[in-house]
Amino acid sequence: MGVLKERFKAKLEVAGAEIKEILKEHGNKKIGEVTLSQIYQGMRGMTGLVSETSLLDSQDGIRFRGYSISELQEKLPKAKNGHEPLPEGLFYLMLIGELPTEEDVAHLSSVWQRRSHVPNHVFAAIEALPIQAHPMTQFVVAIMALQTESNFSRLYSEGMNKKDYWSAMFDDSMDLIARLPRVAAYIYRRKYKDGQHIHPNGLLDWAGNLAHMLGYDDESFRELMRLYMTIHADHEGGNVSAHTTHLVGSALSDPYLSLAAGMNGLAGPLHGLANQEVIKWIFEMREDLKTDLPDKEQITEYVKKTLLEGKVVPGYGHAVLRKTDPRFTAQMEFGKKHMPDDPLVQTVWNIYEAVPPVLQSLGKIKNPWPNVDAHSGALLVHFGMVEYEFYTVLFGVSRSLGVLASLCWDRALGFPLERPKSVTTDLVKKWIKGEDTIWGD
């Protein structure tokens, strides 16, 4: 069965029994009161999901199985002579709930290398798209083309026992995660490097190999990919990509179908595409101001101009966070270490000082602080990756770690088809008048 799979099986049996007991004793208790505004305004603050892999705190930011970003940077195993955590270690932590050893991470790297072969028909599906197709479109098509390899789909059609769903889900997830770097790099080299592809290096770790196949063999870029893949991997279960993957998976769609759906959500400007919007906005600002390094006063005036035009400042604000995103801080520290004199990176830091006071002055912004998207693009540009339309694909490769670990837990715990109740506005109006009891009160 494999070491990691055996450990996961042991964990799921204990967790399943625990949750069953919790629901038996406390299933009828209310976690909170649902308000009409929550129903109409994106279900903000409604607790309606269980996601074991991470938890988002409005003050402390994301915690993976209880560990903060800074703690992960300290405690997770690293590549030889490296300083950033290996994403393999984070996946192990999210899946098993315990910090991995260096041997655990080396084993997982080896397993993903062995599972990383991408069938030729997947490349053919990508090549069938016009070269101008957005990289996320190509990425989703490639994931759908990979679906022919699904163990879950095959075994389900053969009459798989529902107690074995988790096993097939696990194998599919491992295969899919292993193959995504090859797919992402193929799309990048096809669209931006005249189709001059680079073969995998079987001696490198998962993120290091991605950097290599993209065409960036600078060790600092490999370190950036390790950090990037770690901090973008998960953000609890309610964000669009995580929730969509979970929702589609609840219909017993296999990981390929589920992740493709989640990636379509990630491609939205209010979610993963925001990292593209940030760097585009900075480029436009520098062009408008005719300087590569605008000062804080110039940035402040440009921000006010942006807001007066009815636009948002991309990379600032978050639905949950009420402080600077720790993922932004981790990237800022990386920039100070590897590229402190880069004008674009310095511009990001100047924006960080200029934007929050402007947003705070409006009196309506609960969170004027930067999120993860506000910094990532500048780091990539420093190394020469100026093709900002591709950034969300990198986000997608990383996010697969969290959403697929969660999907394994969904099937392991036997979570049912997700089907919340919806109401019409006419029914709401009757309820307000006391003419209907749509909430059973």
Phi, psi and chi 1 to 4 in degrees:
 res  aa     phi    psi   chi1   chi2   chi3   chi4
   1 MET       -  -28.7 -176.5 -179.1  -76.3      -
   2 GLY   101.3  145.0      -      -      -      -
   3 VAL   -60.9  -51.0  175.4      -      -      -
   4 LEU   -64.1  -40.3 -176.1   59.9      -      -
   5 LYS   -66.2  -38.3 -163.7  172.0 -177.5  179.7
   6 GLU   -62.7  -43.7  -74.3  -78.4    6.3      -
   7 ARG   -65.8  -39.8  -68.6  179.5 -172.5  173.6
   8 PHE   -63.4  -41.2 -179.6   56.4      -      -
   9 LYS   -60.3  -42.4 -175.8  175.2 -174.1  -66.7
  10 ALA   -63.8  -40.4      -      -      -      -
  11 LYS   -66.7  -43.8  -69.6  -74.3 -178.2  177.9
  12 LEU   -66.7  -33.5   69.8   88.6      -      -
  13 GLU   -66.1  -40.6  -70.0  171.6   -9.6      -
  14 VAL   -68.4  -46.2  173.6      -      -      -
  15 ALA   -65.1  -39.6      -      -      -      -
  16 GLY   -60.9  -42.6      -      -      -      -
  17 ALA   -67.1  -37.6      -      -      -      -
  18 GLU   -65.7  -45.7 -177.8 -179.2   35.9      -
  19 ILE   -65.7  -38.7  -70.0  173.7      -      -
  20 LYS   -59.1  -41.8 -174.9  176.7 -179.2 -179.5
  21 GLU   -69.3  -39.5 -171.4   60.6   30.8      -
  22 ILE   -60.9  -45.6  -71.0  172.9      -      -
  23 LEU   -67.8  -34.8  -69.7  177.0      -      -
  24 LYS   -62.8  -39.5 -179.5  179.7  178.1 -178.6
  25 GLU   -91.5  -33.1 -173.2  173.2   -8.7      -
  26 HIS  -125.6   10.1  -56.1  -73.0      -      -
  27 GLY   -59.6  -24.7      -      -      -      -
  28 ASN   -93.7   -0.2  -67.9  -34.5      -      -
  29 LYS   -76.2  145.6  -69.0 -177.1  178.2  178.7
  30 LYS   -85.7  133.4  -70.0 -175.3  177.4  179.6
  31 ILE   -85.5  -26.7  -67.3  179.3      -      -
  32 GLY  -178.4  169.9      -      -      -      -
  33 GLU   -96.3  128.9  -65.7  -64.0  -31.9      -
  34 VAL   -84.9  128.4  176.3      -      -      -
  35 THR  -102.6  161.5   66.3      -      -      -
  36 LEU   -60.9  -39.6 -164.1   59.4      -      -
  37 SER   -64.5  -35.1   60.8      -      -      -
  38 GLN   -64.5  -36.9  -73.2  175.1  -54.5      -
  39 ILE   -67.4  -37.1  -67.7  172.4      -      -
  40 TYR   -87.8  -21.0  -86.2   94.8      -      -
  41 GLN  -115.2   53.5  -63.3  171.3    1.4      -
  42 GLY    76.5   17.5      -      -      -      -
  43 MET    57.9   29.0  -61.5 -171.6  -73.1      -
  44 ARG   -60.7  130.6  -62.7  -67.8  169.6   87.3
  45 GLY    80.1   -3.6      -      -      -      -
  46 MET   -80.6  124.2  -71.1  172.4   55.9      -
  47 THR   -87.4  112.0  -59.3      -      -      -
  48 GLY  -143.3    9.1      -      -      -      -
  49 LEU  -135.9  151.5  -68.4  170.9      -      -
  50 VAL  -111.9  121.7  173.2      -      -      -
  51 SER  -132.8  109.9 -179.3      -      -      -
  52 GLU   -76.2  -21.3  -54.7  -71.5   -0.2      -
  53 THR   -79.2  -31.6   51.2      -      -      -
  54 SER  -155.7  162.9   65.4      -      -      -
  55 LEU  -141.0  134.1 -178.0   66.5      -      -
  56 LEU  -102.6  120.1 -177.1   57.3      -      -
  57 ASP  -102.4  135.3 -176.1  -87.1      -      -
  58 SER   -63.8  -23.8   62.6      -      -      -
  59 GLN  -101.6  -42.8  -60.4  -60.3  -41.9      -
  60 ASP   -93.1  -11.1  -64.2  -26.9      -      -
  61 GLY    82.5 -161.9      -      -      -      -
  62 ILE   -72.8  139.1 -171.9   66.6      -      -
  63 ARG  -128.2  125.7  -75.8 -174.2  173.4  -89.0
  64 PHE   -95.3  111.0  -62.4   87.3      -      -
  65 ARG    50.5   36.6  -65.9  -71.3 -168.5  173.0
  66 GLY    93.9   -8.8      -      -      -      -
  67 TYR  -100.2  134.3  -66.8   96.6      -      -
  68 SER   -77.8  169.8   66.9      -      -      -
  69 ILE   -57.3  -47.1  -66.0  -70.0      -      -
  70 SER   -64.3  -36.2   59.4      -      -      -
  71 GLU   -68.0  -37.4  -71.9  171.2  -28.3      -
  72 LEU   -63.9  -41.0  -67.1  178.7      -      -
  73 GLN   -61.5  -29.5  -71.3 -179.7  -71.2      -
  74 GLU   -85.0  -41.4  174.9 -169.8  -10.1      -
  75 LYS   -97.4  -27.3  -63.3  178.2 -177.3  -64.5
  76 LEU   -75.6  146.4  -73.3  179.4      -      -
  77 PRO   -59.1  152.1  -26.7   36.4      -      -
  78 LYS  -125.1  161.9  -58.6  166.9  180.0   61.1
  79 ALA   -67.0  160.1      -      -      -      -
  80 LYS   -56.6  125.7 -174.4  177.6  179.6  179.9
  81 ASN    65.8   11.2  -60.5  -39.3      -      -
  82 GLY   -93.6  166.7      -      -      -      -
  83 HIS  -125.2   -9.5  -59.8  -78.0      -      -
  84 GLU  -103.5  149.9  -60.3  -62.5  -18.4      -
  85 PRO   -66.3  146.3   24.3  -33.9      -      -
  86 LEU   -82.2  130.4  -71.8  167.3      -      -
  87 PRO   -58.7  -28.6  -23.4   33.4      -      -
  88 GLU   -55.3  -38.9  -69.0   92.4  -33.5      -
  89 GLY   -66.4  -37.8      -      -      -      -
  90 LEU   -67.2  -42.0  178.1   62.0      -      -
  91 PHE   -59.9  -44.5  179.1   77.7      -      -
  92 TYR   -58.5  -45.4 -176.5  102.7      -      -
  93 LEU   -61.8  -46.1  173.4   64.3      -      -
  94 MET   -64.1  -37.5  -70.6 -171.1  -69.2      -
  95 LEU   -77.4  -45.9 -168.2   71.6      -      -
  96 ILE   -95.8  -27.1  -57.0  -60.5      -      -
  97 GLY    85.7   10.8      -      -      -      -
  98 GLU  -133.9  149.6  -60.0  171.2    1.8      -
  99 LEU   -65.8  134.2  -72.5  169.9      -      -
 100 PRO   -81.7  159.2   32.2  -35.5      -      -
 101 THR   -87.3  170.7   64.0      -      -      -
 102 GLU   -61.0  -35.1  -69.9 -171.8    6.0      -
 103 GLU   -66.9  -39.4  -69.6   75.0   17.8      -
 104 ASP   -60.2  -44.0  -68.3  -30.9      -      -
 105 VAL   -69.1  -40.8  168.4      -      -      -
 106 ALA   -62.4  -39.2      -      -      -      -
 107 HIS   -64.0  -43.4  171.2   72.1      -      -
 108 LEU   -66.5  -39.4 -172.3   50.4      -      -
 109 SER   -58.1  -43.5  -71.3      -      -      -
 110 SER   -65.2  -42.2  176.0      -      -      -
 111 VAL   -62.9  -44.3  170.5      -      -      -
 112 TRP   -66.6  -33.9  -78.2  -10.4      -      -
 113 GLN   -62.3  -43.5  -77.2  -74.2    3.1      -
 114 ARG   -67.7  -27.0  -67.3 -162.3  -56.6  -89.2
 115 ARG   -96.3    6.3  -69.5  172.5  175.7 -109.1
 116 SER   -86.7    0.8   63.1      -      -      -
 117 HIS   -65.4  129.4  173.5   71.8      -      -
 118 VAL  -106.8  122.5  175.8      -      -      -
 119 PRO   -60.9  150.9  -21.1   32.5      -      -
 120 ASN   -62.1  -30.9  -72.9  -26.3      -      -
 121 HIS   -65.7  -21.9   74.6  -93.2      -      -
 122 VAL   -69.8  -43.7  175.9      -      -      -
 123 PHE   -64.4  -36.2  -60.6  129.6      -      -
 124 ALA   -64.8  -37.6      -      -      -      -
 125 ALA   -64.9  -40.4      -      -      -      -
 126 ILE   -64.1  -45.1  -63.2  171.1      -      -
 127 GLU   -65.6  -21.6  -68.0  -67.6  -15.6      -
 128 ALA   -72.2  -16.3      -      -      -      -
 129 LEU   -84.4  149.8  -65.4  168.1      -      -
 130 PRO   -63.7  146.5   20.2  -31.2      -      -
 131 ILE   -60.5  -26.4 -164.2   70.2      -      -
 132 GLN   -80.5   -4.2   65.0  -92.7   26.9      -
 133 ALA   -57.7  139.7      -      -      -      -
 134 HIS   -59.1  141.8 -166.3  -77.0      -      -
 135 PRO   -53.8  -34.0  -28.9   35.9      -      -
 136 MET   -69.8  -32.8  -80.0  -59.4  -73.1      -
 137 THR   -63.1  -45.5  -58.8      -      -      -
 138 GLN   -64.0  -37.5  -60.8 -174.2   46.1      -
 139 PHE   -64.7  -45.9 -170.5   54.0      -      -
 140 VAL   -66.6  -41.1  171.0      -      -      -
 141 VAL   -60.1  -41.2  166.5      -      -      -
 142 ALA   -63.9  -41.6      -      -      -      -
 143 ILE   -63.0  -41.4  -65.5  170.6      -      -
 144 MET   -64.7  -37.4  -70.6  -60.6  -63.3      -
 145 ALA   -66.1  -32.3      -      -      -      -
 146 LEU   -69.2  -16.8  -85.0  167.9      -      -
 147 GLN   -60.2  -20.4 -165.1  -90.0  -17.9      -
 148 THR   -61.1  -17.5   58.0      -      -      -
 149 GLU   -93.5    6.5  -49.9  -56.4  -64.5      -
 150 SER   -69.1  120.4  172.7      -      -      -
 151 ASN   -69.6  -40.5  -63.9  -72.6      -      -
 152 PHE   -59.9  -47.4 -172.6   94.2      -      -
 153 SER   -61.8  -43.8  179.7      -      -      -
 154 ARG   -65.1  -48.0  174.2  177.8   55.4   81.9
 155 LEU   -68.9  -34.8  -68.5  171.4      -      -
 156 TYR   -63.8  -41.4 -172.7   86.7      -      -
 157 SER   -66.9  -21.5   67.2      -      -      -
 158 GLU   -89.2   -3.0  -66.3  172.7   -0.2      -
 159 GLY    96.9   40.4      -      -      -      -
 160 MET   -63.1  138.8  175.0  172.1   47.3      -
 161 ASN   -68.1  137.8 -170.8  -57.9      -      -
 162 LYS   -62.0  -21.8   63.3 -178.6 -179.5 -179.5
 163 LYS   -68.7  -16.0  -67.2 -179.0  179.1  179.6
 164 ASP  -101.2    3.4  -63.4  -35.6      -      -
 165 TYR   -55.6  -42.9  -72.4  171.0      -      -
 166 TRP   -60.7  -35.4   73.3  -92.0      -      -
 167 SER   -67.1  -46.6 -179.7      -      -      -
 168 ALA   -67.7  -35.5      -      -      -      -
 169 MET   -64.2  -41.2 -169.0   67.6   65.6      -
 170 PHE   -60.4  -48.9  176.9   94.2      -      -
 171 ASP   -64.1  -42.2  -73.7  -27.2      -      -
 172 ASP   -62.2  -42.6  -87.7    3.3      -      -
 173 SER   -64.0  -41.8  -63.8      -      -      -
 174 MET   -63.6  -43.6  -68.4  -75.0  -80.7      -
 175 ASP   -62.7  -44.3  -73.4  -17.1      -      -
 176 LEU   -67.0  -45.9 -177.0   47.9      -      -
 177 ILE   -59.8  -41.3  -69.3  170.2      -      -
 178 ALA   -62.5  -32.7      -      -      -      -
 179 ARG   -90.8  -20.3  -68.8  161.8  172.4  163.9
 180 LEU   -61.5  -39.0  -71.9  178.7      -      -
 181 PRO   -59.6  -39.9  -28.2   37.6      -      -
 182 ARG   -63.8  -42.8  179.3   79.0  169.0  101.2
 183 VAL   -64.5  -47.1  166.4      -      -      -
 184 ALA   -61.8  -44.8      -      -      -      -
 185 ALA   -64.9  -37.2      -      -      -      -
 186 TYR   -61.4  -44.0 -171.6   92.7      -      -
 187 ILE   -62.6  -43.6  -67.5  167.5      -      -
 188 TYR   -63.2  -48.5  179.2   74.4      -      -
 189 ARG   -68.2  -33.1  -58.0  -65.6  -60.2 -175.3
 190 ARG   -66.4  -46.7  174.0 -171.2 -174.1 -121.0
 191 LYS   -80.1  -35.0 -174.1  171.9  178.3   66.1
 192 TYR  -116.7  -12.3  -56.8  112.0      -      -
 193 LYS  -125.9   33.1  -56.9  -61.6  177.5 -178.4
 194 ASP    56.3   30.5  -62.6  -38.8      -      -
 195 GLY    69.2   19.6      -      -      -      -
 196 GLN   -87.3   91.4  -62.5  177.2   15.9      -
 197 HIS   -84.0  155.6  -60.7  -69.2      -      -
 198 ILE  -120.4  127.2  -60.9  171.3      -      -
 199 HIS   -72.1  153.1  -69.9  -68.9      -      -
 200 PRO   -62.3  156.0  -18.6   30.1      -      -
 201 ASN  -112.1  106.1 -178.0  -18.7      -      -
 202 GLY   -66.5   -6.7      -      -      -      -
 203 LEU   -93.9   -5.8  -60.6  177.5      -      -
 204 LEU   -97.9  157.6  -68.2  171.3      -      -
 205 ASP   -70.9  172.9   55.7  -84.0      -      -
 206 TRP   -57.6  -51.5 -173.7   72.3      -      -
 207 ALA   -75.1  -35.7      -      -      -      -
 208 GLY   -63.0  -37.7      -      -      -      -
 209 ASN   -69.4  -36.2 -164.2   25.8      -      -
 210 LEU   -59.8  -46.9  170.3   59.7      -      -
 211 ALA   -58.5  -43.0      -      -      -      -
 212 HIS   -61.7  -47.7  164.5   72.6      -      -
 213 MET   -69.0  -26.9  -70.1 -174.0  -70.0      -
 214 LEU   -70.1  -24.6  -71.6  169.0      -      -
 215 GLY   107.8   17.6      -      -      -      -
 216 TYR  -119.7   99.7  -61.0   88.3      -      -
 217 ASP   -99.8    7.5  -82.1  -41.1      -      -
 218 ASP   -64.0  130.3 -175.0  -65.2      -      -
 219 GLU   -62.4  -31.0 -174.1   56.6   35.0      -
 220 SER   -66.3  -35.1  -65.5      -      -      -
 221 PHE   -69.1  -38.1 -172.3   84.3      -      -
 222 ARG   -59.9  -41.1  -68.6  179.0 -175.1  173.5
 223 GLU   -63.2  -39.2  -78.0  -77.1  -89.7      -
 224 LEU   -62.3  -43.0  175.0   58.8      -      -
 225 MET   -63.1  -38.0  -77.0  -64.5   96.4      -
 226 ARG   -63.7  -44.2  -69.0  162.3 -172.7  146.9
 227 LEU   -65.9  -47.5  175.3   64.1      -      -
 228 TYR   -57.9  -47.5 -169.8  103.8      -      -
 229 MET   -66.6  -26.6  -67.0  -64.8  137.5      -
 230 THR   -78.6  -48.5  -63.1      -      -      -
 231 ILE   -78.0  -18.1   65.1  176.1      -      -
 232 HIS   -96.0    2.2  -73.1   79.7      -      -
 233 ALA   -68.6  -33.0      -      -      -      -
 234 ASP  -159.2  156.4 -153.2   30.8      -      -
 235 HIS  -152.6   54.5 -141.6 -135.2      -      -
 236 GLU    55.1 -174.2   88.1  173.4   14.5      -
 237 GLY   -91.1   -8.3      -      -      -      -
 238 GLY   -92.5  -10.5      -      -      -      -
 239 ASN   -68.1  165.1   66.3   78.0      -      -
 240 VAL   -60.5  -48.3  171.6      -      -      -
 241 SER   -68.0  -41.1   56.1      -      -      -
 242 ALA   -69.1  -45.7      -      -      -      -
 243 HIS   -66.5  -39.9 -173.5 -162.4      -      -
 244 THR   -64.5  -43.8  -57.4      -      -      -
 245 THR   -59.9  -44.2  -56.6      -      -      -
 246 HIS   -63.0  -45.2  161.9   81.5      -      -
 247 LEU   -62.0  -50.2  172.5   62.6      -      -
 248 VAL   -65.7  -37.9  174.6      -      -      -
 249 GLY   -63.5  -28.6      -      -      -      -
 250 SER   -66.2  -18.1   78.1      -      -      -
 251 ALA   -84.1    8.6      -      -      -      -
 252 LEU    66.0   26.6  -63.7 -173.2      -      -
 253 SER   -69.9  143.8  -63.0      -      -      -
 254 ASP   -71.9  170.2   61.8   60.6      -      -
 255 PRO   -59.3  -30.9  -29.8   37.8      -      -
 256 TYR   -66.3  -48.5  -61.2   90.5      -      -
 257 LEU   -64.3  -41.0  -61.4  172.5      -      -
 258 SER   -67.9  -46.1  -58.3      -      -      -
 259 LEU   -66.6  -38.6 -177.4   64.7      -      -
 260 ALA   -58.5  -40.9      -      -      -      -
 261 ALA   -63.7  -45.1      -      -      -      -
 262 GLY   -61.5  -37.2      -      -      -      -
 263 MET   -70.2  -30.1  -68.3  -58.5   96.9      -
 264 ASN   -64.5  -34.7  -80.4  -44.2      -      -
 265 GLY   -70.2  -40.1      -      -      -      -
 266 LEU   -61.5  -28.3 -169.9   71.8      -      -
 267 ALA   -73.9   -3.2      -      -      -      -
 268 GLY   -77.4  144.7      -      -      -      -
 269 PRO   -59.0  -25.7  -23.6   33.7      -      -
 270 LEU   -87.4    1.4  -65.4 -176.2      -      -
 271 HIS  -126.7 -117.2 -167.5   17.8      -      -
 272 GLY   -68.2  -26.3      -      -      -      -
 273 LEU   -69.5   -9.4 -155.5   71.5      -      -
 274 ALA   -61.2  -32.0      -      -      -      -
 275 ASN   -64.2  -32.9   55.3   18.3      -      -
 276 GLN   -67.5  -42.2  168.0 -176.4  -41.5      -
 277 GLU   -65.4  -34.3  -63.1  -60.7  -55.0      -
 278 VAL   -62.1  -54.6  168.4      -      -      -
 279 ILE   -67.5  -33.7 -156.0   68.6      -      -
 280 LYS   -62.7  -43.4  179.6 -178.6  176.6 -177.0
 281 TRP   -63.8  -40.6 -179.2   81.0      -      -
 282 ILE   -66.0  -43.3  -65.8  175.7      -      -
 283 PHE   -59.2  -43.7  -75.7  164.4      -      -
 284 GLU   -65.5  -39.0  -69.9  172.4  -11.8      -
 285 MET   -63.9  -45.2  177.1  179.1   66.5      -
 286 ARG   -63.7  -37.3  -64.3 -158.2  -54.0 -179.6
 287 GLU   -68.0  -41.9 -177.7  177.6   -8.9      -
 288 ASP   -65.6  -39.4 -173.5   84.4      -      -
 289 LEU   -86.7   -7.5  -62.0  175.2      -      -
 290 LYS    57.5   45.0  -65.2  178.5  173.1   55.9
 291 THR  -155.1  144.7  175.3      -      -      -
 292 ASP   -83.3  -12.9  -72.4  -19.8      -      -
 293 LEU  -139.4   75.1 -174.5   55.4      -      -
 294 PRO   -65.8  143.9   23.1  -32.2      -      -
 295 ASP   -83.3  176.7   59.7   32.3      -      -
 296 LYS   -65.4  -33.9  -76.1  176.4  -78.6 -172.3
 297 GLU   -66.5  -43.8  -71.0   72.0   24.0      -
 298 GLN   -63.3  -42.0  -70.7  174.0  -55.8      -
 299 ILE   -63.7  -42.2  -67.4  170.8      -      -
 300 THR   -57.7  -45.0  -63.4      -      -      -
 301 GLU   -67.3  -37.3  -67.7  -53.9  -49.2      -
 302 TYR   -68.4  -37.4 -169.9   80.8      -      -
 303 VAL   -62.8  -44.2  167.6      -      -      -
 304 LYS   -61.1  -40.1  -68.9  178.5  179.3  178.3
 305 LYS   -62.8  -42.9  174.9  175.1  173.6  -72.7
 306 THR   -59.6  -44.9  -62.0      -      -      -
 307 LEU   -68.1  -38.1  -64.0  172.4      -      -
 308 LEU   -64.4  -27.9  -77.5  173.0      -      -
 309 GLU   -81.0    5.5  -68.0  172.7  -10.3      -
 310 GLY    78.9   18.5      -      -      -      -
 311 LYS  -104.8  166.9  -58.3  174.6 -176.3  176.9
 312 VAL  -102.9  161.5  -61.0      -      -      -
 313 VAL   -91.4  106.4 -179.7      -      -      -
 314 PRO   -63.4  141.4   21.8  -30.8      -      -
 315 GLY    93.3   -2.2      -      -      -      -
 316 TYR  -121.1  134.5  -80.3   74.5      -      -
 317 GLY    99.0  151.6      -      -      -      -
 318 HIS  -156.6  146.8 -167.5  -84.7      -      -
 319 ALA   -63.9  -27.4      -      -      -      -
 320 VAL  -117.9  -46.7  178.5      -      -      -
 321 LEU   -63.0  142.9  -74.1  172.5      -      -
 322 ARG  -123.9   13.9  -66.3  -62.6  171.4 -100.5
 323 LYS  -141.4  173.2  -73.2 -173.5  176.9  179.8
 324 THR   -55.5  131.1  -63.2      -      -      -
 325 ASP   -60.3  123.6 -167.9  -29.0      -      -
 326 PRO   -57.5  -24.4  -24.3   34.3      -      -
 327 ARG   -70.4  -33.9  -59.6  172.1  -61.4  172.4
 328 PHE   -63.8  -45.1  176.1   91.7      -      -
 329 THR   -61.1  -41.9  -56.2      -      -      -
 330 ALA   -61.7  -39.6      -      -      -      -
 331 GLN   -72.1  -34.9  -67.6  179.2  101.6      -
 332 MET   -64.2  -40.7 -174.9  164.8   63.2      -
 333 GLU   -65.3  -37.5  -68.8  172.0   -7.9      -
 334 PHE   -62.3  -43.2 -174.7   94.4      -      -
 335 GLY   -63.5  -41.8      -      -      -      -
 336 LYS   -64.4  -30.3  -70.4  178.9  178.5  178.4
 337 LYS   -81.0  -41.4  177.5  179.8  178.5 -179.7
 338 HIS  -103.8  -22.2  -67.3  -84.7      -      -
 339 MET  -152.7   52.1   56.3 -159.9   78.2      -
 340 PRO   -63.5  -22.5   25.1  -35.4      -      -
 341 ASP  -101.1    6.5  -60.1  -38.7      -      -
 342 ASP   -71.5  122.9 -175.0  -62.8      -      -
 343 PRO   -59.3  -37.6  -23.7   34.6      -      -
 344 LEU   -68.2  -43.0 -177.4   59.0      -      -
 345 VAL   -64.3  -40.6  173.3      -      -      -
 346 GLN   -63.5  -34.5  -70.2  179.7  -19.1      -
 347 THR   -63.0  -41.6  -62.2      -      -      -
 348 VAL   -58.5  -40.7  169.2      -      -      -
 349 TRP   -69.3  -36.6  -59.7  -20.6      -      -
 350 ASN   -66.2  -38.5  -74.1  -19.9      -      -
 351 ILE   -62.0  -39.5  -67.4  170.5      -      -
 352 TYR   -59.6  -34.0  179.5   35.1      -      -
 353 GLU   -83.4  -27.1  -66.6 -171.1   31.0      -
 354 ALA   -89.7  -39.4      -      -      -      -
 355 VAL   -70.9  -50.4  169.2      -      -      -
 356 PRO   -52.6  -44.2  -29.6   38.1      -      -
 357 PRO   -61.0  -36.4  -25.7   36.8      -      -
 358 VAL   -65.4  -46.7  175.9      -      -      -
 359 LEU   -65.7  -37.8  -64.8 -179.5      -      -
 360 GLN   -64.1  -33.1  -75.8  175.4  -41.0      -
 361 SER   -67.5  -19.3   69.2      -      -      -
 362 LEU   -73.2  -24.8  -61.5  176.1      -      -
 363 GLY    77.6    1.0      -      -      -      -
 364 LYS  -116.7   -7.0  -60.8  178.5 -178.8  179.7
 365 ILE   -93.9  116.1  -52.2  -63.7      -      -
 366 LYS   -73.5  -32.6  -68.6 -177.6  178.4  179.9
 367 ASN  -133.5   97.5  174.6   25.4      -      -
 368 PRO   -89.2   11.0   35.3  -36.7      -      -
 369 TRP   -95.1  159.2  -52.7  106.6      -      -
 370 PRO   -73.5  148.8   28.2  -35.9      -      -
 371 ASN  -106.5 -171.4   55.8   51.7      -      -
 372 VAL   -61.0  -31.3   67.2      -      -      -
 373 ASP   -71.1  -19.7  -61.5  -48.6      -      -
 374 ALA   -68.4  -16.1      -      -      -      -
 375 HIS  -121.7  -29.0 -152.9  -49.7      -      -
 376 SER   -59.0  -41.1   56.6      -      -      -
 377 GLY   -61.1  -39.2      -      -      -      -
 378 ALA   -63.7  -35.9      -      -      -      -
 379 LEU   -66.5  -40.5  -58.5  179.3      -      -
 380 LEU   -67.7  -41.1  -65.9  166.9      -      -
 381 VAL   -61.5  -37.3  169.6      -      -      -
 382 HIS   -54.4  -37.8  172.1   81.3      -      -
 383 PHE   -88.5    2.2  -70.1  103.3      -      -
 384 GLY   103.7   -2.6      -      -      -      -
 385 MET   -86.2   84.7 -175.0  177.6  -81.0      -
 386 VAL   -91.4   -4.9  -62.0      -      -      -
 387 GLU   -81.2   82.6  -56.0   89.4   -1.7      -
 388 TYR   -67.2  -19.6   52.9   74.6      -      -
 389 GLU   -63.7  -20.0  -79.1 -168.5  -27.7      -
 390 PHE   -84.6  -15.5 -176.8   76.2      -      -
 391 TYR   -57.5  -36.9  -64.1  169.4      -      -
 392 THR   -67.7  -26.1  -50.4      -      -      -
 393 VAL   -64.5  -42.3  174.0      -      -      -
 394 LEU   -60.4  -41.9  -67.5  177.6      -      -
 395 PHE   -57.6  -43.6 -163.9  158.3      -      -
 396 GLY   -64.9  -41.2      -      -      -      -
 397 VAL   -59.2  -45.4  174.5      -      -      -
 398 SER   -64.7  -47.8  172.0      -      -      -
 399 ARG   -62.4  -23.2 -176.2   51.2   55.9   92.3
 400 SER   -57.6  -32.9   71.7      -      -      -
 401 LEU   -60.4  -48.4  -60.7  174.0      -      -
 402 GLY   -73.7  -46.6      -      -      -      -
 403 VAL   -71.1  -30.8  -60.4      -      -      -
 404 LEU   -79.9  -32.5  -66.6  178.7      -      -
 405 ALA   -61.5  -42.3      -      -      -      -
 406 SER   -64.4  -39.1  -70.2      -      -      -
 407 LEU   -63.8  -37.4 -155.1   58.0      -      -
 408 CYS   -60.5  -42.2  -71.5      -      -      -
 409 TRP   -68.1  -36.6  -86.1  105.5      -      -
 410 ASP   -56.7  -46.7  -69.7  -11.9      -      -
 411 ARG   -75.8  -33.2  -61.1  -70.9   74.6   76.0
 412 ALA   -64.0  -37.1      -      -      -      -
 413 LEU   -92.3    0.2  -62.1  173.9      -      -
 414 GLY    66.5   34.2      -      -      -      -
 415 PHE   -60.0  139.5  -74.9  170.5      -      -
 416 PRO   -81.2  175.6   32.0  -36.7      -      -
 417 LEU   -56.4  128.9  174.9   69.8      -      -
 418 GLU   -84.5  123.0 -172.7  171.9  -69.5      -
 419 ARG  -151.2   78.3 -156.3  -38.1 -170.1  164.2
 420 PRO   -70.1  156.3   25.4  -33.1      -      -
 421 LYS   -80.3  139.3  179.9   74.4  174.1   74.2
 422 SER  -117.9  157.8   66.1      -      -      -
 423 VAL  -132.2  165.4  -65.4      -      -      -
 424 THR   -96.8  159.7   64.7      -      -      -
 425 THR   -64.9  -34.4  -62.3      -      -      -
 426 ASP   -60.8  -41.2  -77.8  -16.1      -      -
 427 LEU   -67.9  -37.1 -165.1   58.2      -      -
 428 VAL   -61.4  -42.1  167.8      -      -      -
 429 LYS   -65.2  -36.6  -70.8 -172.2  -72.9 -172.1
 430 LYS   -66.2  -38.8  -71.0 -179.0  179.8  179.2
 431 TRP   -63.8  -40.4  169.8   76.0      -      -
 432 ILE   -61.7  -36.3  -68.4  172.5      -      -
 433 LYS   -81.8   -2.2  -65.1  175.5 -178.3  178.2
 434 GLY    81.2   15.0      -      -      -      -
 435 GLU   -91.9   -9.3  -61.2  173.7    0.2      -
 436 ASP  -147.8  151.1 -156.8  -69.6      -      -
 437 THR  -117.7   67.0   55.4      -      -      -
 438 ILE   -68.0  -20.7   56.1  177.3      -      -
 439 TRP  -104.7   13.1  -77.9  -77.4      -      -
 440 GLY    73.9   25.3      -      -      -      -
 441 ASP  -119.6      -   55.8   10.3      -      -
